Amino acid sequence: MPHTITESPFRLANTPFDDDGGNSDSDIVVQTKPKTKRPPLYKVLLLNDDYTPMEFVVHVLERFFGMTHAEAFEIMLTVHKKGVAVVGVFSHEIAETKVGQVMDFARRHQHPLQCTMEKE
């Protein structure tokens, strides 16, 4: 029995088997994707004070910013010597969350450690 091609419920537009030979430009739809801008990034900063123990700052950096002990120690020294250090760069929502976590943690442990964010 010869094999026959049956009409399929699935049809591709502008195939070589269309009635007009698939050469009609009106069958082509071109969609352009709008260019999306990357969201702005925000620096999270730790500020030095005269009361928060250095060990506490190291602990905060390890816990909330995923730093190794050596990395956290270096950043803590920068905060101590320069008064401020960037501890990470994040999207607005993540930066805001990190600042809130650090401030809450410091407050719960009765330390005046300050953490802020600013647009990069």
Phi, psi and omega in degrees: 000131181290147179280131179242149178267126179256157179293130180262146175291344178261125184227129177271132178288143174059050175268162180296351182261005178295160182301326182268012178082005178074018183259008183278121179289340182288346179277350185268127177245124180248122177255133175253135178275135178292145177288128178255137178274145175292142179293150180295150179257156183232136176274135173260128185241140170255138181250142180284149170217170184269005188239328182289125180297144180301322180297325179293319179297317178300316179299317179299315181295320178293314187288314188261345182238006173064027181276153171288168179299318181295316178297315181298321180296317179297315179295319178301319178295323177297315177301315182296316184279320185259348179093343181199152175207145173282126182252355177173162177231126189217170170295165184304313184295318181290318179300316180299318179296315181299315179301314180298318179298314181295315181296318178296315181297316179296317180297317179298331179262013175057044175243143181274017182307132179248138179228132181226176175222152175212152181296139181286000000 
